[in-house]
């Protein structure tokens, strides 16, 4: 007995340790892709999802780094006698595995949606009590990404429920990026790094720049928890509304900029089949995306406020700095910003190794606009940004 007990304790520890860890390296940078909810809500079907995959494959998005095609709520209708979830046979006549295979054939990855509660947000079968069966099916279908919501979960413990699905996914044996859509209600940034790869920090986004659930509100909420962002463990302020009705082109560009500065997941939510060319250029700007995908995984912080314009900074792995000058107001404002004063600030230099002189490159207009030896002087329209890269000389 003296020999067997330590062995049993060791095996128990190894088992617990294994299930406390997610698959490493699945999300070393914030996931990029497309999700059906923002533009289609429940109006989804097999043909429409295939068309999104076709568009992503050919319009430059895949080449820019977008990988995941994710179907959100409303694909499922019931469970069979053994408890396995059933996809809507009318909307998805070929079945989910065939859809996943089609998306994989495009060199893309397939994502699906469920919920940790008894029912999904749209009253479809939830995952509570069926975690093992659902994870088994997802593995059989070839799922690469699971968005897991938090509706109809009254009386449940979020960490317990999400951990059950994490363990089921590991048991099923297929590496799947696990996205916790818990809305930040129990501060998942404090516990979810051992459960999933990303966690929602806010309620659902709406296609508006200001007001409740708008771009700025979600950006502000995220800025308070920046220290929890890191590779394989991402704060998620929700999907992109870039290009959707409710945001102007300028606001869409600013929205994308702020998400890149936050190292947020870039999950587009517009109709990829019918994009304005300017919106496509925004979503596929590789330099902007490189700021989001920087391997350090740092989230931006507020550098300085000056006459109604905020300067947000994000240090990058190559020693460069990304800077966003944000005009929250409705009117055009003038910027006359002394970069040297900030770059030489003792408190800033204590934290980050920086140079005194950089070339300033305008990310959206794709041109150099000077150096940090001189003040940055320009005007910024209302709800717009100046998004620049400070490049080491």
Kinemage of the C-alpha trace (Angstrom):
@kinemage 1
@onewidth
@group {chain A} dominant
@subgroup {mainchain}
@vectorlist {calphas} color= white
{ca unk a 1} P 0.000 0.000 0.000
{ca unk a 2} L 2.856 2.343 0.718
{ca unk a 3} L 4.002 1.946 -2.892
{ca unk a 4} L 0.637 2.091 -4.617
{ca unk a 5} L -0.704 5.282 -3.007
{ca unk a 6} L 2.080 7.590 -4.278
{ca unk a 7} L 1.650 6.107 -7.760
{ca unk a 8} L -2.097 6.696 -7.625
{ca unk a 9} L -1.558 10.260 -6.420
{ca unk a 10} L 0.972 10.865 -9.200
{ca unk a 11} L -1.376 9.502 -11.880
{ca unk a 12} L -4.208 11.625 -10.522
{ca unk a 13} L -1.984 14.719 -10.605
{ca unk a 14} L -0.893 13.998 -14.173
{ca unk a 15} L -4.527 13.551 -15.242
{ca unk a 16} L -5.619 16.793 -13.595
{ca unk a 17} L -2.638 18.652 -15.028
{ca unk a 18} L -3.357 17.342 -18.516
{ca unk a 19} L -6.993 18.458 -18.433
{ca unk a 20} L -6.006 21.822 -16.951
{ca unk a 21} L -4.059 22.598 -20.101
{ca unk a 22} L -5.355 23.474 -23.532
{ca unk a 23} L -3.647 22.426 -26.732
{ca unk a 24} L -0.565 24.653 -26.837
{ca unk a 25} L 0.243 26.650 -29.930
{ca unk a 26} L -3.223 26.618 -31.519
{ca unk a 27} L -3.622 30.382 -31.149
{ca unk a 28} L -0.139 31.911 -30.832
{ca unk a 29} L -1.591 35.055 -32.400
{ca unk a 30} L -5.218 36.261 -32.308
{ca unk a 31} L -7.460 34.053 -34.498
{ca unk a 32} L -8.562 35.520 -37.825
{ca unk a 33} L -11.596 34.512 -39.844
{ca unk a 34} L -15.276 35.127 -40.519
{ca unk a 35} L -18.396 34.447 -38.450
{ca unk a 36} L -21.967 34.337 -39.735
{ca unk a 37} L -23.796 36.081 -36.869
{ca unk a 38} L -23.315 39.812 -37.375
{ca unk a 39} L -24.585 39.883 -40.952
{ca unk a 40} L -26.889 36.839 -41.210
{ca unk a 41} L -28.037 36.011 -37.671
{ca unk a 42} L -30.195 32.854 -38.095
{ca unk a 43} L -30.520 33.184 -41.871
{ca unk a 44} L -27.759 30.689 -42.648
{ca unk a 45} L -27.537 27.640 -44.877
{ca unk a 46} L -25.037 25.389 -46.564
{ca unk a 47} L -24.862 27.333 -49.824
{ca unk a 48} L -24.329 30.664 -48.083
{ca unk a 49} L -21.488 29.356 -45.916
{ca unk a 50} L -19.790 27.804 -48.946
{ca unk a 51} L -20.054 31.142 -50.747
{ca unk a 52} L -18.320 32.849 -47.815
{ca unk a 53} L -15.513 30.301 -47.998
{ca unk a 54} L -15.241 30.819 -51.770
{ca unk a 55} L -15.015 34.579 -51.289
{ca unk a 56} L -12.393 34.343 -48.547
{ca unk a 57} L -10.356 32.025 -50.741
{ca unk a 58} L -10.338 34.340 -53.764
{ca unk a 59} L -10.665 37.935 -52.551
{ca unk a 60} L -7.314 38.186 -50.783
{ca unk a 61} L -8.506 37.533 -47.234
{ca unk a 62} L -6.964 34.060 -46.993
{ca unk a 63} L -3.714 35.453 -48.324
{ca unk a 64} L -3.884 38.182 -45.665
{ca unk a 65} L -4.147 35.610 -42.860
{ca unk a 66} L -7.860 34.880 -42.383
{ca unk a 67} L -8.355 31.166 -41.691
{ca unk a 68} L -11.627 30.298 -39.967
{ca unk a 69} L -15.118 30.110 -41.472
{ca unk a 70} L -17.447 29.858 -38.474
{ca unk a 71} L -21.176 29.109 -38.510
{ca unk a 72} L -22.893 30.664 -35.508
{ca unk a 73} L -26.242 29.838 -33.861
{ca unk a 74} L -29.204 28.177 -35.640
{ca unk a 75} L -27.474 25.351 -37.500
{ca unk a 76} L -28.758 22.727 -35.021
{ca unk a 77} L -32.377 21.642 -34.493
{ca unk a 78} L -32.564 18.706 -32.056
{ca unk a 79} L -30.815 15.609 -30.677
{ca unk a 80} L -31.228 11.990 -31.715
{ca unk a 81} L -32.224 9.123 -29.391
{ca unk a 82} L -28.599 8.710 -28.302
{ca unk a 83} L -28.187 12.394 -27.473
{ca unk a 84} L -26.110 13.462 -30.475
{ca unk a 85} L -26.894 16.864 -31.944
{ca unk a 86} L -28.697 17.018 -35.300
{ca unk a 87} L -28.019 19.690 -37.891
{ca unk a 88} L -30.948 21.285 -39.731
{ca unk a 89} L -31.489 18.852 -42.653
{ca unk a 90} L -33.219 21.503 -44.755
{ca unk a 91} L -30.587 24.223 -44.409
{ca unk a 92} L -27.614 21.827 -44.343
{ca unk a 93} L -28.737 18.906 -46.536
{ca unk a 94} L -25.220 17.571 -47.101
{ca unk a 95} L -24.439 17.534 -43.393
{ca unk a 96} L -21.847 19.372 -41.338
{ca unk a 97} L -18.944 17.070 -42.151
{ca unk a 98} L -19.419 17.664 -45.875
{ca unk a 99} L -19.444 21.416 -45.242
{ca unk a 100} L -16.268 21.145 -43.164
{ca unk a 101} L -14.630 19.093 -45.907
{ca unk a 102} L -15.545 21.728 -48.483
{ca unk a 103} L -14.050 24.516 -46.380
{ca unk a 104} L -10.904 22.461 -45.773
{ca unk a 105} L -10.599 21.911 -49.531
{ca unk a 106} L -10.176 25.687 -49.854
{ca unk a 107} L -7.206 25.648 -47.488
{ca unk a 108} L -9.365 27.178 -44.738
{ca unk a 109} L -10.483 25.980 -41.307
{ca unk a 110} L -13.997 25.261 -40.099
{ca unk a 111} L -15.657 26.611 -36.967
{ca unk a 112} L -18.963 25.854 -35.281
{ca unk a 113} L -21.118 27.272 -32.478
{ca unk a 114} L -22.777 25.879 -29.384
{ca unk a 115} L -23.602 27.000 -25.866
{ca unk a 116} L -22.616 25.997 -22.339
{ca unk a 117} L -26.256 26.337 -21.208
{ca unk a 118} L -29.264 24.098 -21.653
{ca unk a 119} L -30.240 25.917 -24.854
{ca unk a 120} L -28.409 28.229 -27.211
{ca unk a 121} L -29.310 31.909 -27.374
{ca unk a 122} L -31.784 31.091 -30.156
{ca unk a 123} L -33.322 28.195 -28.182
{ca unk a 124} L -31.550 25.422 -30.038
{ca unk a 125} L -30.022 22.412 -28.205
{ca unk a 126} L -27.303 23.565 -25.802
{ca unk a 127} L -24.267 21.620 -24.686
{ca unk a 128} L -24.937 21.280 -20.942
{ca unk a 129} L -24.838 17.580 -20.070
{ca unk a 130} L -23.855 16.584 -23.607
{ca unk a 131} L -20.257 17.787 -23.673
{ca unk a 132} L -18.663 14.419 -24.475
{ca unk a 133} L -21.136 13.583 -27.249
{ca unk a 134} L -20.849 17.037 -28.806
{ca unk a 135} L -17.040 17.052 -28.664
{ca unk a 136} L -16.993 13.599 -30.244
{ca unk a 137} L -19.181 14.798 -33.110
{ca unk a 138} L -17.112 17.951 -33.600
{ca unk a 139} L -13.973 15.840 -33.880
{ca unk a 140} L -15.656 13.466 -36.348
{ca unk a 141} L -16.876 16.381 -38.464
{ca unk a 142} L -13.438 18.011 -38.606
{ca unk a 143} L -14.201 21.109 -36.549
{ca unk a 144} L -11.209 23.404 -35.958
{ca unk a 145} L -12.813 26.151 -33.854
{ca unk a 146} L -15.635 26.147 -31.319
{ca unk a 147} L -17.451 29.286 -30.188
{ca unk a 148} L -19.236 28.419 -26.938
{ca unk a 149} L -21.938 30.812 -25.720
{ca unk a 150} L -23.461 31.386 -22.252
{ca unk a 151} L -27.235 31.665 -22.719
{ca unk a 152} L -29.807 29.716 -20.665
{ca unk a 153} L -27.217 28.955 -17.999
{ca unk a 154} L -29.019 30.205 -14.874
{ca unk a 155} L -27.570 28.696 -11.706
{ca unk a 156} L -24.528 27.295 -13.507
{ca unk a 157} L -20.892 28.046 -12.742
{ca unk a 158} L -19.108 29.361 -15.816
{ca unk a 159} L -15.680 27.983 -14.974
{ca unk a 160} L -17.139 24.539 -14.282
{ca unk a 161} L -19.253 24.479 -17.452
{ca unk a 162} L -16.503 25.672 -19.764
{ca unk a 163} L -13.974 23.334 -18.151
{ca unk a 164} L -16.290 20.408 -18.873
{ca unk a 165} L -16.267 21.217 -22.559
{ca unk a 166} L -12.510 21.783 -22.512
{ca unk a 167} L -12.035 18.320 -21.026
{ca unk a 168} L -14.453 16.804 -23.540
{ca unk a 169} L -12.591 18.402 -26.437
{ca unk a 170} L -9.313 16.985 -25.166
{ca unk a 171} L -10.905 13.572 -24.711
{ca unk a 172} L -12.209 13.663 -28.300
{ca unk a 173} L -8.622 13.990 -29.452
{ca unk a 174} L -8.843 16.727 -32.084
{ca unk a 175} L -7.046 20.067 -31.593
{ca unk a 176} L -9.830 22.688 -31.593
{ca unk a 177} L -9.475 26.376 -30.802
{ca unk a 178} L -11.861 26.997 -27.901
{ca unk a 179} L -13.557 30.418 -27.847
{ca unk a 180} L -15.433 31.198 -24.623
{ca unk a 181} L -18.338 33.548 -25.335
{ca unk a 182} L -19.158 34.281 -21.693
{ca unk a 183} L -19.519 38.082 -22.195
{ca unk a 184} L -17.101 38.905 -19.365
{ca unk a 185} L -19.787 38.333 -16.737
{ca unk a 186} L -17.518 36.384 -14.365
{ca unk a 187} L -14.212 38.018 -15.374
{ca unk a 188} L -12.939 35.093 -17.481
{ca unk a 189} L -9.621 36.890 -18.075
{ca unk a 190} L -8.760 35.852 -14.489
{ca unk a 191} L -9.332 32.116 -14.999
{ca unk a 192} L -9.884 31.169 -18.627
{ca unk a 193} L -6.253 30.943 -19.746
{ca unk a 194} L -6.248 27.290 -18.608
{ca unk a 195} L -9.626 26.601 -20.228
{ca unk a 196} L -9.739 28.193 -23.675
{ca unk a 197} L -7.717 30.128 -26.193
{ca unk a 198} L -9.826 33.313 -26.149
{ca unk a 199} L -12.643 34.693 -24.054
{ca unk a 200} L -15.236 37.362 -24.658
{ca unk a 201} L -14.742 40.358 -22.419
{ca unk a 202} L -17.930 42.255 -23.304
{ca unk a 203} L -21.507 41.910 -24.425
{ca unk a 204} L -22.327 41.656 -28.135
{ca unk a 205} L -21.042 44.382 -30.417
{ca unk a 206} L -23.448 46.537 -32.437
{ca unk a 207} L -22.714 48.291 -35.775
{ca unk a 208} L -22.284 51.763 -34.286
{ca unk a 209} L -19.259 53.779 -33.271
{ca unk a 210} L -20.575 55.369 -30.103
{ca unk a 211} L -23.259 54.453 -27.547
{ca unk a 212} L -23.864 51.239 -25.655
{ca unk a 213} L -22.231 48.157 -27.235
{ca unk a 214} L -20.617 50.346 -29.897
{ca unk a 215} L -16.990 50.251 -31.024
{ca unk a 216} L -15.703 52.790 -28.498
{ca unk a 217} L -17.548 51.237 -25.548
{ca unk a 218} L -16.019 47.823 -26.215
{ca unk a 219} L -12.591 49.328 -26.820
{ca unk a 220} L -12.731 51.161 -23.494
{ca unk a 221} L -13.814 48.043 -21.609
{ca unk a 222} L -10.921 46.100 -23.083
{ca unk a 223} L -8.282 48.678 -22.150
{ca unk a 224} L -8.811 47.962 -18.442
{ca unk a 225} L -7.675 44.328 -18.701
{ca unk a 226} L -4.766 44.581 -21.122
{ca unk a 227} L -2.345 42.724 -18.843
{ca unk a 228} L -4.224 39.436 -19.366
{ca unk a 229} L -3.632 39.373 -23.129
{ca unk a 230} L -0.890 36.973 -24.243
{ca unk a 231} L -0.138 34.340 -26.903
{ca unk a 232} L -2.625 31.448 -26.763
{ca unk a 233} L -4.803 33.431 -24.328
{ca unk a 234} L -6.660 36.389 -25.815
{ca unk a 235} L -9.065 39.021 -24.589
{ca unk a 236} L -11.905 39.105 -27.136
{ca unk a 237} L -13.996 42.299 -27.502
{ca unk a 238} L -16.244 40.513 -30.041
{ca unk a 239} L -16.336 40.215 -33.804
{ca unk a 240} L -15.823 42.951 -36.355
{ca unk a 241} L -18.658 45.079 -37.711
{ca unk a 242} L -16.379 46.483 -40.420
{ca unk a 243} L -18.411 47.120 -43.572
{ca unk a 244} L -21.816 46.613 -41.989
{ca unk a 245} L -24.691 49.116 -42.152
{ca unk a 246} L -24.442 51.497 -39.222
{ca unk a 247} L -20.760 52.329 -39.588
{ca unk a 248} L -19.346 54.762 -42.115
{ca unk a 249} L -16.215 53.793 -44.028
{ca unk a 250} L -14.172 56.066 -41.743
{ca unk a 251} L -15.645 54.424 -38.651
{ca unk a 252} L -15.031 50.950 -40.066
{ca unk a 253} L -11.395 51.849 -40.656
{ca unk a 254} L -11.071 53.222 -37.120
{ca unk a 255} L -12.806 50.110 -35.739
{ca unk a 256} L -10.340 47.818 -37.494
{ca unk a 257} L -7.423 49.945 -36.310
{ca unk a 258} L -8.487 49.743 -32.672
{ca unk a 259} L -8.916 45.954 -32.843
{ca unk a 260} L -5.428 45.624 -34.373
{ca unk a 261} L -3.982 47.831 -31.643
{ca unk a 262} L -5.638 45.649 -28.987
{ca unk a 263} L -4.277 42.406 -30.474
{ca unk a 264} L -7.910 41.329 -30.651
{ca unk a 265} L -9.196 38.357 -32.661
{ca unk a 266} L -10.091 39.552 -36.168
{ca unk a 267} L -13.339 37.755 -37.005
{ca unk a 268} L -15.031 39.648 -39.809
{ca unk a 269} L -18.816 39.769 -39.705
{ca unk a 270} L -19.828 41.271 -43.049
{ca unk a 271} L -21.060 39.761 -46.308
{ca unk a 272} L -17.834 38.734 -48.036
{ca unk a 273} L -19.632 38.289 -51.372
{ca unk a 274} L -20.540 41.963 -51.732
{ca unk a 275} L -17.839 44.120 -50.208
{ca unk a 276} L -17.088 47.719 -51.032
{ca unk a 277} L -13.494 47.777 -52.404
{ca unk a 278} L -12.451 50.169 -49.631
{ca unk a 279} L -13.740 47.759 -46.984
{ca unk a 280} L -11.855 44.874 -48.587
{ca unk a 281} L -8.680 46.990 -48.608
{ca unk a 282} L -9.232 47.727 -44.935
{ca unk a 283} L -9.717 44.085 -43.968
{ca unk a 284} L -6.676 42.977 -45.989
{ca unk a 285} L -4.159 45.705 -45.132
{ca unk a 286} L -1.220 43.472 -44.284
{ca unk a 287} L 0.701 46.064 -42.293
{ca unk a 288} L -2.328 46.755 -40.091
{ca unk a 289} L -2.815 43.007 -39.664
{ca unk a 290} L 0.864 42.560 -38.753
{ca unk a 291} L 0.297 44.931 -35.829
{ca unk a 292} L -2.572 42.734 -34.622
{ca unk a 293} L -0.630 39.524 -35.213
{ca unk a 294} L 2.642 40.618 -33.624
{ca unk a 295} L 4.081 37.683 -31.697
{ca unk a 296} L 4.483 39.621 -28.442
{ca unk a 297} L 0.700 39.760 -28.153
{ca unk a 298} L 0.737 43.073 -26.309
{ca unk a 299} L -2.417 45.146 -26.083
{ca unk a 300} L -2.131 48.896 -26.609
{ca unk a 301} L -2.173 51.429 -23.799
{ca unk a 302} L -3.010 55.116 -23.623
{ca unk a 303} L 0.119 57.181 -24.131
{ca unk a 304} L -1.193 60.730 -23.966
{ca unk a 305} L -4.273 62.909 -24.514
{ca unk a 306} L -3.924 66.186 -26.355
{ca unk a 307} L -6.697 68.552 -27.370
{ca unk a 308} L -9.324 65.857 -27.788
{ca unk a 309} L -7.046 63.352 -29.535
{ca unk a 310} L -5.765 60.231 -27.793
{ca unk a 311} L -2.413 58.622 -28.606
{ca unk a 312} L -2.401 54.861 -28.053
{ca unk a 313} L 0.825 52.859 -28.380
{ca unk a 314} L 1.669 49.204 -28.907
{ca unk a 315} L 5.279 47.952 -28.691
{ca unk a 316} L 6.146 45.329 -31.311
{ca unk a 317} L 8.524 42.380 -31.322
{ca unk a 318} L 10.912 43.936 -33.859
{ca unk a 319} L 11.496 47.019 -31.714
{ca unk a 320} L 9.111 49.190 -33.701
{ca unk a 321} L 6.051 50.885 -32.236
{ca unk a 322} L 2.496 51.092 -33.556
{ca unk a 323} L 0.691 54.296 -32.633
{ca unk a 324} L -2.971 55.179 -33.112
{ca unk a 325} L -4.134 58.777 -32.795
{ca unk a 326} L -7.867 58.547 -32.136
{ca unk a 327} L -10.372 61.375 -32.569
{ca unk a 328} L -13.457 60.323 -30.625
{ca unk a 329} L -15.303 63.527 -31.419
{ca unk a 330} L -17.603 64.324 -34.313
{ca unk a 331} L -15.609 67.295 -35.609
{ca unk a 332} L -12.225 67.438 -37.322
{ca unk a 333} L -9.401 68.219 -34.905
{ca unk a 334} L -5.821 69.381 -35.373
{ca unk a 335} L -2.886 67.297 -34.211
{ca unk a 336} L 0.492 68.793 -33.323
{ca unk a 337} L 2.222 66.029 -31.403
{ca unk a 338} L 5.758 66.047 -29.999
{ca unk a 339} L 6.929 62.453 -30.362
{ca unk a 340} L 10.321 63.152 -28.827
{ca unk a 341} L 8.809 64.230 -25.529
{ca unk a 342} L 7.133 60.878 -25.149
{ca unk a 343} L 9.932 58.704 -26.533
{ca unk a 344} L 12.350 60.187 -24.022
{ca unk a 345} L 9.942 60.005 -21.085
{ca unk a 346} L 11.777 58.233 -18.213
{ca unk a 347} L 8.745 56.248 -17.056
{ca unk a 348} L 8.115 54.921 -20.558
{ca unk a 349} L 11.769 53.971 -21.034
{ca unk a 350} L 11.767 52.027 -17.763
{ca unk a 351} L 9.269 49.602 -19.220
{ca unk a 352} L 10.194 49.409 -22.895
{ca unk a 353} L 13.486 49.483 -24.772
{ca unk a 354} L 13.046 52.187 -27.376
{ca unk a 355} L 15.092 54.431 -29.625
{ca unk a 356} L 14.853 58.178 -29.792
{ca unk a 357} L 14.456 58.403 -33.559
{ca unk a 358} L 12.046 56.601 -35.848
{ca unk a 359} L 10.665 56.980 -39.335
{ca unk a 360} L 6.892 57.500 -39.257
{ca unk a 361} L 4.923 55.385 -41.727
{ca unk a 362} L 1.211 56.004 -42.311
{ca unk a 363} L -0.343 52.517 -42.370
{ca unk a 364} L -3.585 53.408 -44.154
{ca unk a 365} L -2.118 55.751 -46.745
{ca unk a 366} L 0.971 53.552 -47.169
{ca unk a 367} L 3.593 56.311 -47.126
{ca unk a 368} L 6.244 57.869 -44.930
{ca unk a 369} L 5.124 61.107 -43.311
{ca unk a 370} L 8.307 62.187 -41.526
{ca unk a 371} L 10.428 61.228 -38.540
{ca unk a 372} L 10.098 61.555 -34.799
{ca unk a 373} L 12.669 64.369 -34.890
{ca unk a 374} L 9.796 66.712 -35.739
{ca unk a 375} L 6.258 67.100 -34.436
{ca unk a 376} L 3.512 65.162 -36.163
{ca unk a 377} L 1.162 67.796 -37.559
{ca unk a 378} L -2.061 66.968 -39.380
{ca unk a 379} L -5.830 66.985 -39.016
{ca unk a 380} L -7.951 63.991 -38.060
{ca unk a 381} L -11.625 63.816 -39.019
{ca unk a 382} L -14.318 62.941 -36.511
{ca unk a 383} L -14.448 59.235 -35.588
{ca unk a 384} L -11.212 58.731 -37.501
{ca unk a 385} L -7.650 57.714 -36.715
{ca unk a 386} L -4.110 58.343 -37.790
{ca unk a 387} L -2.547 54.870 -37.644
{ca unk a 388} L 1.232 54.893 -37.894
{ca unk a 389} L 4.215 52.632 -37.510
{ca unk a 390} L 7.331 54.063 -35.885
{ca unk a 391} L 10.097 52.238 -37.711
{ca unk a 392} L 13.629 52.098 -36.335
{ca unk a 393} L 16.105 53.922 -38.516
